[in-house]
Amino acid sequence: MRELEEQAFKDGATPEGLMEKAGRGVAQAIMRRFSGPGTAIACIGSGNNGGDALVAIRYLANAGWNVGIRCLHESTELGALPRKKIRELGDCPVNQPVVASTADHPVVLLDGLLGIGAHGPLRAPLAELAAWVNEMRSTQSAHTVAMDIPSGVNGDTGEVYEGAVKADLTLTIGVAKRGLFASTAVNYTGSIELIPLDELPVPDGGDLCLNDVHQLEGILPRRDHDYHKGDAGRVGILAGSPGMLGAAVLCATGALRSGAGLVALFADQATYPLLAPMLPAEVMLRPISSLAEIHPAEFDAFAIGPGLGRGNTESDDGFFQLLERMSIPVVIDADGLNRIADAGAEKWMAPHFILTPHPGELVRLFPEWAGLDRIDIARTFSKRYDRTTLLLKGAHTLIARSGSPVYFNTTGNPGMASGGQGDILTGIISSLLAQGLEPQNAARMGAWLAGRAAELAISHGVESIQSLVAGDVSKGLGRAFIDMGSQ
């Protein structure tokens, strides 16, 4: 970041020009994430990180937001640019009481206390201001947005120092800071989005990359006017069993809501009458007595595993024979993964397979990786298994494939810690595969869309972190696709 800034200044950019663009990008990102104006407070230190926050609230004020400043430094202690940006705000309230955040009037606190050059625990007066930010977030439902990196988190290592700010969203400027990827930082960064600056081109290479809306731009092309359901792809699904039929319904719904032209769900004849009234009318339900009745050539992509059950010797024989007959892209999830684990995972790594384990399923697949850091697991997988795609779920889902960086997904929230979320995701990815996306791109886009839909169900809907369920994610997919296309 420092090298890119120095080169930009040599090429004619100015610190103030970069600050203006960064602040405008931050304001636009905030406005996309809330359904209407609220109150935005720039919480600033003495440096240019605070200047970015001040520019952002100026743009928010022009869009109808109430704005204010929180600063415990004397004005004479501020840098020249922050002082100028305060003057440009005019009669902006400073250190005034802030009301609690509500669904109709969100309160957003912009963490502009420290930039990437800071190291070590926060010191007075910034420690007191960081404590106030965290208290407002904890007790008054305020939303904290970190400018570039949460204050008190090391931008190089991800080490979290005492008193660090806990953010709900981190808007990192120019390039992603390596510390944002660290497992130690996950509870402090929240969702992450890059604010690109033309003067600071994102460097090529590296083994870690943010999976955000800018990186996904153009992967799913706009449909031509003569597009038809055959172009949109045919998805086959093998999912559900007695007691877990809802998993099949969620998977099929995820595929429908992600653009698949045709979705067919295969069900045992015994469960057919139970599933039929549960499914959306658009899903074709096909009763079968044997997995040999499934013909993969009829489809463009397949999803296998949600709620399928662990099976038995007879059913497992048919299951593995079905996998061997698959030459189309396949998403394997849940009990599909468990069956593979029981039989030995090594045999079932194929270029057209996407594996989507949560951490527990991952350990069942590869017991020798228990206790490893998630990023190390993703790197190891991509080196060991040529062209098989891994989507490792969790806070900041990871997507890995040989010959490519590990992608670090940036969307989602803790409300997704509920049953059925993986079933929806499996359906989304299978739909994107059927529409022609390469496996890694389908996994990347599916992870981003599911996380963004979960965010929108709260910010633009009526749900909360506590009330969010998988069905809400499927309802938010339309807006998530719009958000992706609007960048």
C-alpha positions in Angstrom: 0.0 0.0 0.0 2.8 2.4 0.9 4.7 1.6 -2.3 1.6 2.1 -4.4 0.8 5.5 -2.7 4.4 6.7 -3.3 4.2 5.8 -7.0 0.8 7.5 -7.3 2.2 10.7 -5.8 5.1 10.5 -8.3 2.5 10.2 -11.1 0.7 13.3 -10.0 -1.8 12.1 -7.4 -2.2 14.1 -4.2 -3.0 13.0 -0.7 -6.2 15.1 -0.7 -7.3 13.7 -4.0 -6.9 10.1 -2.8 -8.7 11.1 0.4 -11.7 12.5 -1.5 -12.0 9.4 -3.7 -11.7 7.1 -0.7 -14.2 9.0 1.3 -16.7 9.0 -1.6 -16.3 5.2 -2.0 -16.8 4.6 1.7 -20.0 6.7 1.6 -21.4 4.9 -1.4 -20.7 1.5 0.2 -22.5 2.5 3.4 -25.5 3.8 1.4 -25.8 0.5 -0.5 -26.0 -1.4 2.8 -28.9 0.5 4.4 -32.4 1.0 3.1 -32.5 4.7 4.1 -30.6 7.5 5.7 -29.7 7.4 9.3 -27.0 9.1 11.5 -23.3 8.7 10.7 -20.6 9.7 13.2 -17.0 10.1 12.1 -14.9 8.9 15.1 -11.4 10.3 14.3 -7.9 10.5 15.5 -5.4 13.0 14.4 -4.3 11.4 11.1 -5.5 11.0 7.5 -7.5 7.9 8.4 -9.9 10.3 10.2 -9.8 12.5 7.1 -11.3 9.7 5.0 -14.1 9.4 7.6 -14.8 13.1 7.5 -15.0 13.1 3.7 -17.4 10.1 3.9 -19.8 11.8 6.2 -19.8 14.9 4.0 -21.1 12.8 1.1 -23.6 11.1 3.5 -24.9 14.5 4.6 -25.5 15.4 1.0 -27.5 12.2 0.7 -29.8 13.2 3.6 -28.0 11.6 6.5 -27.6 13.3 9.9 -23.9 13.5 10.6 -21.6 14.3 13.5 -18.0 14.1 14.7 -16.5 12.3 17.7 -13.0 13.4 18.5 -11.0 13.6 21.8 -8.0 15.5 20.3 -7.6 19.2 20.5 -8.1 20.8 17.0 -4.4 21.9 17.0 -3.3 18.3 17.3 -5.1 17.2 14.1 -3.2 17.0 10.8 -3.7 19.6 8.1 -6.0 17.6 5.9 -8.4 16.5 8.7 -8.6 20.1 9.9 -9.5 21.2 6.3 -12.2 18.5 6.0 -13.7 19.5 9.3 -14.0 23.1 8.0 -15.6 21.9 4.8 -18.3 20.2 6.9 -19.4 23.6 8.3 -21.4 23.6 11.5 -21.1 19.9 12.1 -22.0 18.7 15.7 -18.9 17.5 17.7 -19.1 15.1 20.6 -22.9 15.4 20.9 -25.1 12.6 22.5 -26.1 9.9 20.0 -29.4 8.2 20.1 -29.7 4.4 19.8 -29.8 2.8 16.4 -33.2 1.5 15.1 -34.3 -0.4 12.1 -35.8 2.8 10.6 -32.9 5.0 11.6 -29.5 3.3 11.7 -26.6 4.8 13.6 -23.3 4.2 11.8 -20.0 4.8 13.6 -17.0 5.3 11.2 -13.8 4.1 12.8 -11.2 6.6 11.6 -9.0 6.5 14.7 -5.9 4.8 13.3 -4.5 3.8 10.0 -2.2 0.9 8.9 0.9 2.5 10.3 -0.2 2.1 13.9 1.1 -0.8 16.0 0.5 -1.8 19.6 -2.4 -1.2 22.1 -4.4 1.9 21.7 -3.3 4.8 23.9 -5.2 7.7 25.3 -7.3 9.5 24.1 -7.9 6.9 21.3 -8.4 4.1 23.8 -11.3 6.0 25.4 -12.9 6.7 22.0 -12.5 3.1 20.9 -14.2 2.0 24.1 -17.1 4.4 23.4 -17.5 3.0 19.9 -17.5 -0.6 21.2 -20.0 0.3 23.9 -22.4 2.0 21.4 -22.2 -1.1 19.3 -22.8 -3.4 22.2 -25.6 -1.5 24.0 -27.2 0.9 21.4 -27.1 -1.4 18.3 -24.9 1.0 16.5 -23.2 -0.3 13.3 -19.4 0.1 13.3 -17.6 0.6 9.9 -13.8 0.5 10.0 -11.9 2.7 7.6 -9.3 0.6 6.0 -8.7 -1.7 9.0 -10.2 -1.8 12.5 -8.2 0.4 14.9 -6.1 -1.8 17.1 -5.7 -4.6 14.5 -2.3 -5.0 13.0 -2.6 -4.6 9.2 0.4 -6.9 8.5 -0.2 -9.8 10.9 -3.9 -9.5 12.1 -2.8 -9.4 15.7 -5.5 -7.8 17.8 -4.3 -5.4 20.5 -6.1 -4.6 23.7 -9.0 -2.2 23.3 -9.3 -2.8 19.5 -12.5 -1.6 17.7 -15.0 -4.4 16.8 -16.3 -3.6 13.3 -19.4 -4.9 11.5 -18.0 -3.9 8.2 -14.4 -3.1 7.1 -14.0 -0.9 4.0 -10.4 -1.4 3.1 -8.9 1.2 0.8 -6.9 0.5 -2.4 -5.6 -3.0 -1.6 -6.6 -5.5 1.0 -4.3 -5.6 4.0 -2.9 -9.0 4.8 -3.9 -8.7 8.5 -7.6 -8.8 7.4 -7.2 -12.4 6.3 -5.9 -13.7 9.7 -8.1 -15.9 11.8 -7.3 -13.7 14.8 -9.0 -10.7 13.2 -12.3 -12.4 12.1 -14.3 -11.1 15.1 -13.0 -7.5 14.5 -13.4 -7.1 10.8 -17.0 -8.1 10.1 -17.8 -8.2 6.4 -15.1 -6.7 4.2 -15.3 -4.7 1.0 -12.5 -3.2 -1.1 -12.8 0.5 -2.0 -10.7 0.6 -5.2 -8.8 3.7 -6.3 -7.7 4.0 -9.9 -4.4 5.6 -8.8 -3.6 2.5 -6.7 -3.9 -0.6 -9.1 -4.5 -3.8 -7.2 -1.2 -5.8 -7.7 -1.4 -9.1 -9.5 -0.2 -12.3 -7.9 -0.2 -13.4 -4.3 -1.8 -16.5 -2.8 -4.7 -14.8 -1.1 -7.4 -12.6 -2.6 -10.6 -11.0 -1.4 -13.7 -12.5 -2.9 -15.7 -9.3 -3.1 -18.0 -7.7 -5.6 -15.2 -6.0 -7.5 -13.3 -9.3 -8.0 -16.6 -10.9 -9.3 -17.4 -8.3 -11.8 -18.3 -9.6 -15.2 -18.2 -13.3 -14.3 -22.0 -13.7 -14.8 -22.8 -11.9 -18.1 -26.0 -10.1 -18.7 -28.6 -12.2 -20.5 -29.5 -11.6 -24.1 -33.1 -10.9 -25.0 -33.6 -14.3 -26.7 -32.3 -16.2 -23.7 -34.5 -19.2 -22.8 -34.7 -21.8 -20.1 -32.4 -24.2 -21.9 -29.7 -21.5 -21.9 -30.3 -21.0 -18.1 -29.3 -24.6 -17.5 -30.8 -27.8 -16.1 -30.0 -28.7 -12.4 -30.5 -32.2 -11.0 -30.7 -32.6 -7.2 -30.3 -35.7 -5.0 -31.2 -34.7 -1.5 -33.5 -35.3 1.4 -34.5 -38.3 3.4 -37.1 -39.0 6.2 -36.7 -36.3 8.8 -34.6 -34.1 6.6 -36.9 -33.3 3.6 -36.5 -29.6 4.3 -32.9 -29.7 3.2 -34.0 -30.9 -0.3 -36.6 -28.1 -0.5 -34.1 -25.4 0.5 -31.5 -26.7 -2.0 -34.1 -26.7 -4.8 -35.3 -23.2 -3.8 -31.7 -21.9 -3.9 -31.2 -23.3 -7.4 -34.5 -21.7 -8.6 -33.8 -18.3 -7.1 -30.3 -18.2 -8.6 -31.4 -18.4 -12.2 -31.6 -22.1 -13.2 -33.9 -22.8 -16.1 -35.1 -26.2 -14.9 -34.7 -27.8 -11.5 -35.4 -31.5 -10.9 -35.4 -33.1 -7.5 -35.1 -36.9 -7.3 -36.9 -38.5 -4.4 -37.4 -42.0 -3.1 -40.9 -43.2 -3.9 -41.6 -43.5 -0.2 -40.9 -39.8 0.4 -42.5 -38.5 -2.8 -46.0 -37.9 -1.3 -44.4 -36.0 1.6 -42.1 -33.8 -0.5 -44.6 -32.9 -3.2 -46.6 -30.4 -1.1 -43.5 -28.9 0.4 -41.8 -27.9 -2.9 -42.2 -24.7 -4.9 -44.4 -25.3 -7.9 -41.6 -24.7 -10.3 -39.5 -27.7 -9.1 -40.0 -31.0 -11.0 -40.2 -33.9 -8.5 -39.1 -37.2 -9.9 -39.8 -40.4 -7.9 -37.2 -43.2 -8.2 -36.8 -46.6 -6.7 -33.0 -46.8 -7.5 -30.3 -44.3 -8.1 -29.6 -46.1 -11.3 -32.7 -44.4 -12.7 -30.9 -41.0 -12.6 -29.3 -40.1 -15.9 -26.7 -37.3 -15.5 -26.6 -36.5 -19.2 -30.0 -34.9 -18.9 -28.5 -32.1 -16.8 -25.9 -29.4 -16.9 -25.0 -29.6 -13.2 -26.0 -31.7 -10.2 -26.2 -31.1 -6.5 -25.8 -34.1 -4.1 -26.0 -34.5 -0.4 -28.3 -32.1 1.6 -30.3 -34.1 4.0 -29.5 -37.3 2.2 -28.7 -39.4 5.2 -25.6 -41.5 5.9 -27.0 -44.5 4.0 -26.1 -48.2 4.2 -24.1 -50.6 2.2 -26.7 -51.1 -0.4 -27.5 -47.4 -0.9 -23.8 -46.5 -0.8 -23.1 -48.8 -3.7 -25.6 -47.0 -5.8 -24.4 -43.6 -4.5 -20.8 -44.2 -5.6 -21.9 -45.7 -8.9 -23.8 -42.5 -9.5 -20.7 -40.4 -8.7 -18.7 -42.5 -11.2 -21.3 -41.8 -13.9 -21.2 -38.1 -13.3 -19.2 -36.2 -16.0 -21.0 -32.9 -15.5 -20.1 -30.4 -12.7 -21.3 -31.6 -9.3 -21.7 -29.9 -5.9 -21.2 -32.4 -3.1 -22.4 -31.3 0.4 -23.5 -32.6 3.8 -24.2 -36.3 3.8 -22.7 -36.6 0.3 -19.4 -35.5 1.9 -19.9 -37.8 4.9 -20.4 -40.8 2.6 -17.2 -39.9 0.7 -15.3 -39.6 4.0 -16.5 -43.0 5.1 -15.2 -44.5 1.9 -11.9 -42.6 1.8 -11.9 -39.1 0.3 -8.8 -39.5 -1.8 -10.6 -41.6 -4.4 -13.3 -39.0 -5.0 -11.3 -35.9 -5.9 -12.3 -34.9 -9.5 -11.9 -31.7 -11.6 -15.7 -31.4 -12.0 -16.5 -31.8 -8.3 -17.0 -28.9 -5.8 -16.7 -30.0 -2.2 -18.5 -27.7 0.3 -17.7 -28.9 3.9 -18.1 -27.0 7.1 -15.1 -27.5 9.5 -16.5 -30.7 11.1 -17.1 -32.3 7.7 -13.6 -31.2 6.6 -12.0 -33.1 9.5 -14.0 -36.2 8.6 -12.7 -36.0 5.1 -9.1 -35.2 6.0 -8.5 -36.2 9.7 -4.8 -35.4 9.4 -5.6 -31.7 8.9 -7.4 -31.3 12.3 -6.1 -28.3 14.1 -4.5 -26.6 11.1 -5.3 -22.9 10.3 -8.2 -22.7 7.7 -6.0 -20.8 5.2 -3.3 -23.5 5.5 -5.9 -26.2 4.9 -7.1 -24.4 1.7 -3.6 -24.0 0.4 -2.7 -27.6 1.2 -5.9 -28.8 -0.6 -5.2 -26.8 -3.7 -1.7 -28.2 -3.9 -2.6 -31.8 -3.3 -5.8 -32.2 -5.5 -5.5 -31.0 -9.1 -8.5 -28.9 -10.2 -10.9 -30.0 -7.5 -12.6 -27.0 -6.0 -12.9 -26.7 -2.2 -15.4 -24.3 -0.5 -14.6 -24.3 3.2 -17.5 -22.8 5.1 -17.1 -20.5 8.1 -16.8 -16.8 8.9 -15.2 -15.6 5.7 -15.7 -18.8 3.6 -12.6 -19.9 1.7 -12.6 -21.1 -2.0 -9.5 -22.9 -3.2 -8.5 -24.6 -6.4 -5.1 -25.5 -7.8 -3.3 -22.9 -9.9 -5.3 -20.0 -8.3 -5.2 -17.9 -5.2 -7.2 -18.8 -2.1 -10.3 -16.6 -2.3 -11.5 -15.1 1.0 -15.2 -14.4 0.9 -16.2 -11.0 2.3 -20.0 -11.3 2.9 -22.3 -12.8 5.5 -23.2 -12.3 9.2 -23.6 -14.4 12.4 -27.3 -14.9 11.6 -26.2 -17.5 9.1 -25.3 -19.8 12.1 -28.5 -21.8 11.6 -29.6 -25.0 9.9 -30.3 -25.0 6.1 -27.8 -22.3 5.1 -25.5 -24.8 3.4 -28.5 -26.3 1.6 -29.4 -23.0 0.0 -25.7 -22.4 -0.9 -25.5 -25.8 -2.6 -28.5 -24.9 -4.7 -27.1 -21.5 -5.6 -23.7 -23.0 -6.8 -25.4 -25.8 -8.8 -27.5 -23.2 -10.6 -24.5 -21.0 -11.4 -22.7 -24.1 -12.7 -25.7 -25.0 -14.9 -25.5 -21.4 -16.4 -22.0 -22.1 -17.5 -19.7 -20.7 -14.8 -16.5 -22.5 -14.1 -16.5 -24.5 -10.8 -14.3 -22.0 -8.9 -16.2 -19.0 -10.2 -19.5 -20.6 -9.3 -18.3 -21.4 -5.8 -17.0 -17.8 -5.4 -20.1 -16.1 -6.6 -22.4 -18.5 -4.7 -20.6 -17.7 -1.4 -20.8 -14.0 -2.1 -24.5 -14.0 -3.0 -25.6 -16.1 -0.1 -23.7 -13.9 2.4 -25.0 -10.7 0.7 -28.6 -12.0 0.7 -28.2 -12.7 4.5 -27.0 -9.1 5.1 -29.9 -7.7 3.0 -32.5 -9.7 4.9 -31.5 -7.7 7.9 -30.5 -4.3 6.5 -33.4 -4.1 3.9 -35.8 -6.5 5.5 -37.4 -7.2 8.8 -35.1 -9.8 10.1 -32.4 -9.7 12.8 -29.3 -11.7 13.6 -31.4 -13.8 15.9 -34.4 -14.3 13.6 -32.6 -15.0 10.2 -33.2 -18.4 8.7 -32.2 -20.0 5.5 -35.4 -19.2 3.8 -34.8 -15.5 4.3 -31.5 -15.9 2.3 -33.3 -17.3 -0.6 -35.8 -14.4 -0.5 -32.9 -11.9 -0.5 -31.1 -13.4 -3.5 -32.8 -11.1 -6.0 -31.5 -8.0 -4.3 -28.1 -9.6 -3.9 -27.9 -10.2 -7.7 -28.9 -6.5 -8.2 -26.3 -5.3 -5.8 -23.7 -7.3 -7.7 -24.7 -5.8 -11.0 -24.9 -2.2 -9.7 -21.2 -1.9 -8.8 
